Amino acid sequence: MIDQTYLGQRIFQARARSGLSQKELAESVGVSDKTVSAYEVGRVEPPLHVLAKISEATEHPFGYFLGDIESTIETRLQKITEELDEIRDLLSKKQSE
């Protein structure tokens, strides 16, 4: 069994990092925003198929929600790589002006 408080914190962090509101996340996974709130405070444990949708919507590996440290590091590295790519694109555009 998963610690619901820990899982709720992970859902909240993933949603916040992804820039999604509770309503936006709810719409993308097919639940209500009140249900997302219940997940985040640990009142309700999401079914695995919903957790998989949350993983996809927030672009966090499934293991991130279960405490897989390796997945957390992978997520951070992926975000850093994406940010560096954006910076490179901006610098290229500036140089070509």
PDB file as gemmi writes it, atoms N, CA and C in Angstrom:
CRYST1    1.000    1.000    1.000  90.00  90.00  90.00 P 1                      
ATOM      1  N   MET A   1       0.840  -1.192   0.000  1.00  0.00           N  
ATOM      2  CA  MET A   1       0.000   0.000   0.000  1.00  0.00           C  
ATOM      3  C   MET A   1       0.879   1.247   0.000  1.00  0.00           C  
ATOM      4  N   ILE A   2       0.445   2.264  -0.690  1.00  0.00           N  
ATOM      5  CA  ILE A   2       1.170   3.511  -0.837  1.00  0.00           C  
ATOM      6  C   ILE A   2       0.768   4.462   0.299  1.00  0.00           C  
ATOM      7  N   ASP A   3       1.746   5.195   0.845  1.00  0.00           N  
ATOM      8  CA  ASP A   3       1.456   6.228   1.838  1.00  0.00           C  
ATOM      9  C   ASP A   3       0.711   7.354   1.121  1.00  0.00           C  
ATOM     10  N   GLN A   4      -0.549   7.523   1.451  1.00  0.00           N  
ATOM     11  CA  GLN A   4      -1.399   8.485   0.737  1.00  0.00           C  
ATOM     12  C   GLN A   4      -0.932   9.923   0.905  1.00  0.00           C  
ATOM     13  N   THR A   5      -0.383  10.275   2.071  1.00  0.00           N  
ATOM     14  CA  THR A   5       0.102  11.641   2.277  1.00  0.00           C  
ATOM     15  C   THR A   5       1.282  11.916   1.354  1.00  0.00           C  
ATOM     16  N   TYR A   6       2.218  10.978   1.290  1.00  0.00           N  
ATOM     17  CA  TYR A   6       3.384  11.118   0.411  1.00  0.00           C  
ATOM     18  C   TYR A   6       2.936  11.204  -1.043  1.00  0.00           C  
ATOM     19  N   LEU A   7       2.045  10.308  -1.425  1.00  0.00           N  
ATOM     20  CA  LEU A   7       1.545  10.293  -2.798  1.00  0.00           C  
ATOM     21  C   LEU A   7       0.852  11.610  -3.126  1.00  0.00           C  
ATOM     22  N   GLY A   8       0.047  12.101  -2.202  1.00  0.00           N  
ATOM     23  CA  GLY A   8      -0.634  13.376  -2.413  1.00  0.00           C  
ATOM     24  C   GLY A   8       0.334  14.523  -2.607  1.00  0.00           C  
ATOM     25  N   GLN A   9       1.401  14.544  -1.824  1.00  0.00           N  
ATOM     26  CA  GLN A   9       2.420  15.588  -1.978  1.00  0.00           C  
ATOM     27  C   GLN A   9       3.083  15.505  -3.343  1.00  0.00           C  
ATOM     28  N   ARG A  10       3.343  14.286  -3.787  1.00  0.00           N  
ATOM     29  CA  ARG A  10       3.971  14.102  -5.095  1.00  0.00           C  
ATOM     30  C   ARG A  10       3.047  14.571  -6.221  1.00  0.00           C  
ATOM     31  N   ILE A  11       1.765  14.272  -6.095  1.00  0.00           N  
ATOM     32  CA  ILE A  11       0.806  14.716  -7.112  1.00  0.00           C  
ATOM     33  C   ILE A  11       0.771  16.243  -7.139  1.00  0.00           C  
ATOM     34  N   PHE A  12       0.703  16.850  -5.957  1.00  0.00           N  
ATOM     35  CA  PHE A  12       0.694  18.315  -5.876  1.00  0.00           C  
ATOM     36  C   PHE A  12       1.956  18.903  -6.506  1.00  0.00           C  
ATOM     37  N   GLN A  13       3.128  18.372  -6.151  1.00  0.00           N  
ATOM     38  CA  GLN A  13       4.391  18.895  -6.679  1.00  0.00           C  
ATOM     39  C   GLN A  13       4.469  18.739  -8.193  1.00  0.00           C  
ATOM     40  N   ALA A  14       4.067  17.597  -8.695  1.00  0.00           N  
ATOM     41  CA  ALA A  14       4.116  17.365 -10.141  1.00  0.00           C  
ATOM     42  C   ALA A  14       3.176  18.320 -10.870  1.00  0.00           C  
ATOM     43  N   ARG A  15       1.988  18.513 -10.308  1.00  0.00           N  
ATOM     44  CA  ARG A  15       1.016  19.417 -10.933  1.00  0.00           C  
ATOM     45  C   ARG A  15       1.556  20.841 -10.935  1.00  0.00           C  
ATOM     46  N   ALA A  16       2.103  21.271  -9.796  1.00  0.00           N  
ATOM     47  CA  ALA A  16       2.620  22.640  -9.680  1.00  0.00           C  
ATOM     48  C   ALA A  16       3.801  22.859 -10.631  1.00  0.00           C  
ATOM     49  N   ARG A  17       4.710  21.895 -10.687  1.00  0.00           N  
ATOM     50  CA  ARG A  17       5.864  22.016 -11.586  1.00  0.00           C  
ATOM     51  C   ARG A  17       5.441  22.052 -13.044  1.00  0.00           C  
ATOM     52  N   SER A  18       4.339  21.416 -13.336  1.00  0.00           N  
ATOM     53  CA  SER A  18       3.848  21.381 -14.719  1.00  0.00           C  
ATOM     54  C   SER A  18       3.028  22.616 -15.066  1.00  0.00           C  
ATOM     55  N   GLY A  19       2.766  23.453 -14.066  1.00  0.00           N  
ATOM     56  CA  GLY A  19       2.013  24.684 -14.312  1.00  0.00           C  
ATOM     57  C   GLY A  19       0.530  24.454 -14.536  1.00  0.00           C  
ATOM     58  N   LEU A  20       0.009  23.350 -14.025  1.00  0.00           N  
ATOM     59  CA  LEU A  20      -1.407  23.031 -14.208  1.00  0.00           C  
ATOM     60  C   LEU A  20      -2.204  23.400 -12.955  1.00  0.00           C  
ATOM     61  N   SER A  21      -3.402  23.876 -13.162  1.00  0.00           N  
ATOM     62  CA  SER A  21      -4.318  24.070 -12.037  1.00  0.00           C  
ATOM     63  C   SER A  21      -4.953  22.726 -11.709  1.00  0.00           C  
ATOM     64  N   GLN A  22      -5.607  22.652 -10.563  1.00  0.00           N  
ATOM     65  CA  GLN A  22      -6.313  21.410 -10.231  1.00  0.00           C  
ATOM     66  C   GLN A  22      -7.373  21.109 -11.281  1.00  0.00           C  
ATOM     67  N   LYS A  23      -8.038  22.152 -11.742  1.00  0.00           N  
ATOM     68  CA  LYS A  23      -9.094  21.961 -12.746  1.00  0.00           C  
ATOM     69  C   LYS A  23      -8.514  21.429 -14.058  1.00  0.00           C  
ATOM     70  N   GLU A  24      -7.382  21.995 -14.493  1.00  0.00           N  
ATOM     71  CA  GLU A  24      -6.762  21.540 -15.739  1.00  0.00           C  
ATOM     72  C   GLU A  24      -6.306  20.085 -15.644  1.00  0.00           C  
ATOM     73  N   LEU A  25      -5.698  19.739 -14.511  1.00  0.00           N  
ATOM     74  CA  LEU A  25      -5.271  18.352 -14.328  1.00  0.00           C  
ATOM     75  C   LEU A  25      -6.483  17.430 -14.299  1.00  0.00           C  
ATOM     76  N   ALA A  26      -7.511  17.853 -13.594  1.00  0.00           N  
ATOM     77  CA  ALA A  26      -8.734  17.053 -13.489  1.00  0.00           C  
ATOM     78  C   ALA A  26      -9.325  16.772 -14.868  1.00  0.00           C  
ATOM     79  N   GLU A  27      -9.394  17.798 -15.701  1.00  0.00           N  
ATOM     80  CA  GLU A  27      -9.954  17.631 -17.041  1.00  0.00           C  
ATOM     81  C   GLU A  27      -9.108  16.677 -17.884  1.00  0.00           C  
ATOM     82  N   SER A  28      -7.793  16.749 -17.722  1.00  0.00           N  
ATOM     83  CA  SER A  28      -6.941  15.904 -18.559  1.00  0.00           C  
ATOM     84  C   SER A  28      -6.946  14.437 -18.119  1.00  0.00           C  
ATOM     85  N   VAL A  29      -7.294  14.170 -16.846  1.00  0.00           N  
ATOM     86  CA  VAL A  29      -7.316  12.775 -16.395  1.00  0.00           C  
ATOM     87  C   VAL A  29      -8.726  12.218 -16.236  1.00  0.00           C  
ATOM     88  N   GLY A  30      -9.745  13.076 -16.414  1.00  0.00           N  
ATOM     89  CA  GLY A  30     -11.123  12.595 -16.392  1.00  0.00           C  
ATOM     90  C   GLY A  30     -11.754  12.464 -15.018  1.00  0.00           C  
ATOM     91  N   VAL A  31     -11.343  13.357 -14.091  1.00  0.00           N  
ATOM     92  CA  VAL A  31     -11.960  13.390 -12.760  1.00  0.00           C  
ATOM     93  C   VAL A  31     -12.334  14.837 -12.457  1.00  0.00           C  
ATOM     94  N   SER A  32     -12.957  15.070 -11.312  1.00  0.00           N  
ATOM     95  CA  SER A  32     -13.310  16.438 -10.940  1.00  0.00           C  
ATOM     96  C   SER A  32     -12.129  17.106 -10.238  1.00  0.00           C  
ATOM     97  N   ASP A  33     -12.168  18.434 -10.183  1.00  0.00           N  
ATOM     98  CA  ASP A  33     -11.104  19.151  -9.475  1.00  0.00           C  
ATOM     99  C   ASP A  33     -11.154  18.851  -7.974  1.00  0.00           C  
ATOM    100  N   LYS A  34     -12.326  18.545  -7.455  1.00  0.00           N  
ATOM    101  CA  LYS A  34     -12.442  18.157  -6.040  1.00  0.00           C  
ATOM    102  C   LYS A  34     -11.752  16.821  -5.792  1.00  0.00           C  
ATOM    103  N   THR A  35     -11.803  15.944  -6.770  1.00  0.00           N  
ATOM    104  CA  THR A  35     -11.122  14.654  -6.653  1.00  0.00           C  
ATOM    105  C   THR A  35      -9.615  14.857  -6.652  1.00  0.00           C  
ATOM    106  N   VAL A  36      -9.129  15.729  -7.524  1.00  0.00           N  
ATOM    107  CA  VAL A  36      -7.691  16.036  -7.538  1.00  0.00           C  
ATOM    108  C   VAL A  36      -7.279  16.601  -6.185  1.00  0.00           C  
ATOM    109  N   SER A  37      -8.076  17.489  -5.639  1.00  0.00           N  
ATOM    110  CA  SER A  37      -7.796  18.046  -4.315  1.00  0.00           C  
ATOM    111  C   SER A  37      -7.724  16.940  -3.267  1.00  0.00           C  
ATOM    112  N   ALA A  38      -8.655  15.998  -3.320  1.00  0.00           N  
ATOM    113  CA  ALA A  38      -8.673  14.878  -2.373  1.00  0.00           C  
ATOM    114  C   ALA A  38      -7.417  14.014  -2.526  1.00  0.00           C  
ATOM    115  N   TYR A  39      -6.949  13.837  -3.758  1.00  0.00           N  
ATOM    116  CA  TYR A  39      -5.702  13.100  -3.985  1.00  0.00           C  
ATOM    117  C   TYR A  39      -4.533  13.837  -3.333  1.00  0.00           C  
ATOM    118  N   GLU A  40      -4.492  15.159  -3.556  1.00  0.00           N  
ATOM    119  CA  GLU A  40      -3.351  15.943  -3.096  1.00  0.00           C  
ATOM    120  C   GLU A  40      -3.247  16.030  -1.575  1.00  0.00           C  
ATOM    121  N   VAL A  41      -4.351  16.025  -0.888  1.00  0.00           N  
ATOM    122  CA  VAL A  41      -4.296  16.087   0.582  1.00  0.00           C  
ATOM    123  C   VAL A  41      -4.233  14.696   1.204  1.00  0.00           C  
ATOM    124  N   GLY A  42      -4.283  13.666   0.388  1.00  0.00           N  
ATOM    125  CA  GLY A  42      -4.153  12.303   0.875  1.00  0.00           C  
ATOM    126  C   GLY A  42      -5.433  11.701   1.421  1.00  0.00           C  
ATOM    127  N   ARG A  43      -6.561  12.328   1.113  1.00  0.00           N  
ATOM    128  CA  ARG A  43      -7.852  11.805   1.571  1.00  0.00           C  
ATOM    129  C   ARG A  43      -8.286  10.598   0.755  1.00  0.00           C  
ATOM    130  N   VAL A  44      -7.882  10.588  -0.517  1.00  0.00           N  
ATOM    131  CA  VAL A  44      -8.269   9.520  -1.442  1.00  0.00           C  
ATOM    132  C   VAL A  44      -7.027   9.082  -2.219  1.00  0.00           C  
ATOM    133  N   GLU A  45      -6.873   7.790  -2.406  1.00  0.00           N  
ATOM    134  CA  GLU A  45      -5.774   7.262  -3.216  1.00  0.00           C  
ATOM    135  C   GLU A  45      -6.286   7.046  -4.635  1.00  0.00           C  
ATOM    136  N   PRO A  46      -5.617   7.635  -5.622  1.00  0.00           N  
ATOM    137  CA  PRO A  46      -6.088   7.455  -6.999  1.00  0.00           C  
ATOM    138  C   PRO A  46      -5.885   6.025  -7.474  1.00  0.00           C  
ATOM    139  N   PRO A  47      -6.813   5.515  -8.272  1.00  0.00           N  
ATOM    140  CA  PRO A  47      -6.605   4.201  -8.882  1.00  0.00           C  
ATOM    141  C   PRO A  47      -5.362   4.256  -9.780  1.00  0.00           C  
ATOM    142  N   LEU A  48      -4.739   3.137 -10.004  1.00  0.00           N  
ATOM    143  CA  LEU A  48      -3.503   3.114 -10.779  1.00  0.00           C  
ATOM    144  C   LEU A  48      -3.679   3.676 -12.189  1.00  0.00           C  
ATOM    145  N   HIS A  49      -4.833   3.410 -12.827  1.00  0.00           N  
ATOM    146  CA  HIS A  49      -5.023   3.933 -14.186  1.00  0.00           C  
ATOM    147  C   HIS A  49      -5.121   5.464 -14.176  1.00  0.00           C  
ATOM    148  N   VAL A  50      -5.659   6.036 -13.105  1.00  0.00           N  
ATOM    149  CA  VAL A  50      -5.712   7.505 -12.994  1.00  0.00           C  
ATOM    150  C   VAL A  50      -4.313   8.042 -12.694  1.00  0.00           C  
ATOM    151  N   LEU A  51      -3.581   7.353 -11.838  1.00  0.00           N  
ATOM    152  CA  LEU A  51      -2.217   7.776 -11.534  1.00  0.00           C  
ATOM    153  C   LEU A  51      -1.352   7.758 -12.801  1.00  0.00           C  
ATOM    154  N   ALA A  52      -1.587   6.798 -13.659  1.00  0.00           N  
ATOM    155  CA  ALA A  52      -0.863   6.742 -14.939  1.00  0.00           C  
ATOM    156  C   ALA A  52      -1.208   7.956 -15.800  1.00  0.00           C  
ATOM    157  N   LYS A  53      -2.470   8.368 -15.782  1.00  0.00           N  
ATOM    158  CA  LYS A  53      -2.879   9.559 -16.542  1.00  0.00           C  
ATOM    159  C   LYS A  53      -2.273  10.820 -15.936  1.00  0.00           C  
ATOM    160  N   ILE A  54      -2.195  10.876 -14.599  1.00  0.00           N  
ATOM    161  CA  ILE A  54      -1.564  12.025 -13.930  1.00  0.00           C  
ATOM    162  C   ILE A  54      -0.091  12.082 -14.319  1.00  0.00           C  
ATOM    163  N   SER A  55       0.548  10.934 -14.347  1.00  0.00           N  
ATOM    164  CA  SER A  55       1.949  10.847 -14.757  1.00  0.00           C  
ATOM    165  C   SER A  55       2.129  11.416 -16.164  1.00  0.00           C  
ATOM    166  N   GLU A  56       1.262  11.028 -17.056  1.00  0.00           N  
ATOM    167  CA  GLU A  56       1.339  11.508 -18.440  1.00  0.00           C  
ATOM    168  C   GLU A  56       1.048  13.003 -18.533  1.00  0.00           C  
ATOM    169  N   ALA A  57       0.013  13.461 -17.842  1.00  0.00           N  
ATOM    170  CA  ALA A  57      -0.386  14.871 -17.916  1.00  0.00           C  
ATOM    171  C   ALA A  57       0.668  15.804 -17.332  1.00  0.00           C  
ATOM    172  N   THR A  58       1.359  15.350 -16.294  1.00  0.00           N  
ATOM    173  CA  THR A  58       2.361  16.194 -15.650  1.00  0.00           C  
ATOM    174  C   THR A  58       3.768  15.954 -16.183  1.00  0.00           C  
ATOM    175  N   GLU A  59       3.892  14.969 -17.074  1.00  0.00           N  
ATOM    176  CA  GLU A  59       5.175  14.606 -17.665  1.00  0.00           C  
ATOM    177  C   GLU A  59       6.197  14.195 -16.597  1.00  0.00           C  
ATOM    178  N   HIS A  60       5.711  13.467 -15.603  1.00  0.00           N  
ATOM    179  CA  HIS A  60       6.562  12.894 -14.568  1.00  0.00           C  
ATOM    180  C   HIS A  60       6.476  11.372 -14.684  1.00  0.00           C  
ATOM    181  N   PRO A  61       7.604  10.685 -14.554  1.00  0.00           N  
ATOM    182  CA  PRO A  61       7.566   9.221 -14.636  1.00  0.00           C  
ATOM    183  C   PRO A  61       6.663   8.635 -13.555  1.00  0.00           C  
ATOM    184  N   PHE A  62       6.049   7.531 -13.858  1.00  0.00           N  
ATOM    185  CA  PHE A  62       5.146   6.877 -12.918  1.00  0.00           C  
ATOM    186  C   PHE A  62       5.842   6.616 -11.582  1.00  0.00           C  
ATOM    187  N   GLY A  63       7.091   6.214 -11.642  1.00  0.00           N  
ATOM    188  CA  GLY A  63       7.848   5.917 -10.432  1.00  0.00           C  
ATOM    189  C   GLY A  63       8.026   7.112  -9.516  1.00  0.00           C  
ATOM    190  N   TYR A  64       7.974   8.314 -10.074  1.00  0.00           N  
ATOM    191  CA  TYR A  64       8.104   9.533  -9.272  1.00  0.00           C  
ATOM    192  C   TYR A  64       7.052   9.563  -8.159  1.00  0.00           C  
ATOM    193  N   PHE A  65       5.860   9.113  -8.469  1.00  0.00           N  
ATOM    194  CA  PHE A  65       4.755   9.177  -7.509  1.00  0.00           C  
ATOM    195  C   PHE A  65       4.876   8.103  -6.427  1.00  0.00           C  
ATOM    196  N   LEU A  66       5.664   7.097  -6.703  1.00  0.00           N  
ATOM    197  CA  LEU A  66       5.818   5.997  -5.755  1.00  0.00           C  
ATOM    198  C   LEU A  66       7.116   6.087  -4.964  1.00  0.00           C  
ATOM    199  N   GLY A  67       7.889   7.148  -5.196  1.00  0.00           N  
ATOM    200  CA  GLY A  67       9.109   7.359  -4.429  1.00  0.00           C  
ATOM    201  C   GLY A  67      10.360   6.805  -5.069  1.00  0.00           C  
ATOM    202  N   ASP A  68      10.304   6.508  -6.339  1.00  0.00           N  
ATOM    203  CA  ASP A  68      11.472   6.010  -7.059  1.00  0.00           C  
ATOM    204  C   ASP A  68      12.448   7.168  -7.264  1.00  0.00           C  
ATOM    205  N   ILE A  69      13.527   7.171  -6.500  1.00  0.00           N  
ATOM    206  CA  ILE A  69      14.493   8.277  -6.538  1.00  0.00           C  
ATOM    207  C   ILE A  69      15.084   8.435  -7.930  1.00  0.00           C  
ATOM    208  N   GLU A  70      15.358   7.338  -8.589  1.00  0.00           N  
ATOM    209  CA  GLU A  70      15.931   7.406  -9.920  1.00  0.00           C  
ATOM    210  C   GLU A  70      14.999   8.147 -10.876  1.00  0.00           C  
ATOM    211  N   SER A  71      13.704   7.910 -10.763  1.00  0.00           N  
ATOM    212  CA  SER A  71      12.739   8.599 -11.622  1.00  0.00           C  
ATOM    213  C   SER A  71      12.720  10.091 -11.331  1.00  0.00           C  
ATOM    214  N   THR A  72      12.884  10.461 -10.069  1.00  0.00           N  
ATOM    215  CA  THR A  72      12.909  11.871  -9.695  1.00  0.00           C  
ATOM    216  C   THR A  72      14.106  12.556 -10.336  1.00  0.00           C  
ATOM    217  N   ILE A  73      15.256  11.921 -10.282  1.00  0.00           N  
ATOM    218  CA  ILE A  73      16.459  12.491 -10.884  1.00  0.00           C  
ATOM    219  C   ILE A  73      16.286  12.580 -12.400  1.00  0.00           C  
ATOM    220  N   GLU A  74      15.729  11.548 -12.998  1.00  0.00           N  
ATOM    221  CA  GLU A  74      15.493  11.567 -14.447  1.00  0.00           C  
ATOM    222  C   GLU A  74      14.580  12.727 -14.827  1.00  0.00           C  
ATOM    223  N   THR A  75      13.556  12.964 -14.048  1.00  0.00           N  
ATOM    224  CA  THR A  75      12.629  14.052 -14.322  1.00  0.00           C  
ATOM    225  C   THR A  75      13.341  15.398 -14.264  1.00  0.00           C  
ATOM    226  N   ARG A  76      14.123  15.589 -13.242  1.00  0.00           N  
ATOM    227  CA  ARG A  76      14.854  16.857 -13.104  1.00  0.00           C  
ATOM    228  C   ARG A  76      15.822  17.061 -14.268  1.00  0.00           C  
ATOM    229  N   LEU A  77      16.554  16.005 -14.620  1.00  0.00           N  
ATOM    230  CA  LEU A  77      17.488  16.110 -15.732  1.00  0.00           C  
ATOM    231  C   LEU A  77      16.764  16.400 -17.048  1.00  0.00           C  
ATOM    232  N   GLN A  78      15.622  15.795 -17.232  1.00  0.00           N  
ATOM    233  CA  GLN A  78      14.841  16.035 -18.444  1.00  0.00           C  
ATOM    234  C   GLN A  78      14.397  17.498 -18.510  1.00  0.00           C  
ATOM    235  N   LYS A  79      13.926  18.042 -17.392  1.00  0.00           N  
ATOM    236  CA  LYS A  79      13.490  19.448 -17.353  1.00  0.00           C  
ATOM    237  C   LYS A  79      14.672  20.374 -17.639  1.00  0.00           C  
ATOM    238  N   ILE A  80      15.839  20.084 -17.057  1.00  0.00           N  
ATOM    239  CA  ILE A  80      17.029  20.909 -17.281  1.00  0.00           C  
ATOM    240  C   ILE A  80      17.431  20.864 -18.754  1.00  0.00           C  
ATOM    241  N   THR A  81      17.386  19.690 -19.336  1.00  0.00           N  
ATOM    242  CA  THR A  81      17.724  19.532 -20.751  1.00  0.00           C  
ATOM    243  C   THR A  81      16.778  20.348 -21.628  1.00  0.00           C  
ATOM    244  N   GLU A  82      15.485  20.301 -21.314  1.00  0.00           N  
ATOM    245  CA  GLU A  82      14.498  21.066 -22.082  1.00  0.00           C  
ATOM    246  C   GLU A  82      14.753  22.566 -21.944  1.00  0.00           C  
ATOM    247  N   GLU A  83      15.080  23.019 -20.742  1.00  0.00           N  
ATOM    248  CA  GLU A  83      15.364  24.437 -20.527  1.00  0.00           C  
ATOM    249  C   GLU A  83      16.617  24.872 -21.288  1.00  0.00           C  
ATOM    250  N   LEU A  84      17.646  24.035 -21.281  1.00  0.00           N  
ATOM    251  CA  LEU A  84      18.866  24.346 -22.019  1.00  0.00           C  
ATOM    252  C   LEU A  84      18.596  24.416 -23.519  1.00  0.00           C  
ATOM    253  N   ASP A  85      17.768  23.531 -24.025  1.00  0.00           N  
ATOM    254  CA  ASP A  85      17.400  23.575 -25.445  1.00  0.00           C  
ATOM    255  C   ASP A  85      16.694  24.882 -25.780  1.00  0.00           C  
ATOM    256  N   GLU A  86      15.807  25.326 -24.915  1.00  0.00           N  
ATOM    257  CA  GLU A  86      15.108  26.596 -25.128  1.00  0.00           C  
ATOM    258  C   GLU A  86      16.089  27.759 -25.133  1.00  0.00           C  
ATOM    259  N   ILE A  87      17.046  27.743 -24.219  1.00  0.00           N  
ATOM    260  CA  ILE A  87      18.050  28.807 -24.151  1.00  0.00           C  
ATOM    261  C   ILE A  87      18.891  28.818 -25.413  1.00  0.00           C  
ATOM    262  N   ARG A  88      19.295  27.633 -25.878  1.00  0.00           N  
ATOM    263  CA  ARG A  88      20.072  27.540 -27.125  1.00  0.00           C  
ATOM    264  C   ARG A  88      19.290  28.124 -28.295  1.00  0.00           C  
ATOM    265  N   ASP A  89      18.013  27.800 -28.377  1.00  0.00           N  
ATOM    266  CA  ASP A  89      17.172  28.326 -29.458  1.00  0.00           C  
ATOM    267  C   ASP A  89      17.099  29.848 -29.402  1.00  0.00           C  
ATOM    268  N   LEU A  90      16.904  30.383 -28.216  1.00  0.00           N  
ATOM    269  CA  LEU A  90      16.834  31.840 -28.060  1.00  0.00           C  
ATOM    270  C   LEU A  90      18.169  32.508 -28.444  1.00  0.00           C  
ATOM    271  N   LEU A  91      19.262  31.901 -28.025  1.00  0.00           N  
ATOM    272  CA  LEU A  91      20.581  32.460 -28.378  1.00  0.00           C  
ATOM    273  C   LEU A  91      20.826  32.397 -29.878  1.00  0.00           C  
ATOM    274  N   SER A  92      20.414  31.328 -30.505  1.00  0.00           N  
ATOM    275  CA  SER A  92      20.568  31.197 -31.964  1.00  0.00           C  
ATOM    276  C   SER A  92      19.775  32.265 -32.695  1.00  0.00           C  
ATOM    277  N   LYS A  93      18.565  32.506 -32.240  1.00  0.00           N  
ATOM    278  CA  LYS A  93      17.712  33.524 -32.857  1.00  0.00           C  
ATOM    279  C   LYS A  93      18.313  34.916 -32.685  1.00  0.00           C  
ATOM    280  N   LYS A  94      18.864  35.185 -31.505  1.00  0.00           N  
ATOM    281  CA  LYS A  94      19.472  36.496 -31.227  1.00  0.00           C  
ATOM    282  C   LYS A  94      20.685  36.721 -32.131  1.00  0.00           C  
ATOM    283  N   GLN A  95      21.498  35.683 -32.308  1.00  0.00           N  
ATOM    284  CA  GLN A  95      22.705  35.804 -33.118  1.00  0.00           C  
ATOM    285  C   GLN A  95      22.389  36.008 -34.595  1.00  0.00           C  
ATOM    286  N   SER A  96      21.270  35.462 -35.044  1.00  0.00           N  
ATOM    287  CA  SER A  96      20.921  35.577 -36.454  1.00  0.00           C  
ATOM    288  C   SER A  96      20.198  36.899 -36.770  1.00  0.00           C  
ATOM    289  N   GLU A  97      19.911  37.684 -35.757  1.00  0.00           N  
ATOM    290  CA  GLU A  97      19.228  38.976 -35.980  1.00  0.00           C  
ATOM    291  C   GLU A  97      20.187  40.039 -36.423  1.00  0.00           C  
TER     292      GLU A  97                                                      
END                                                                             
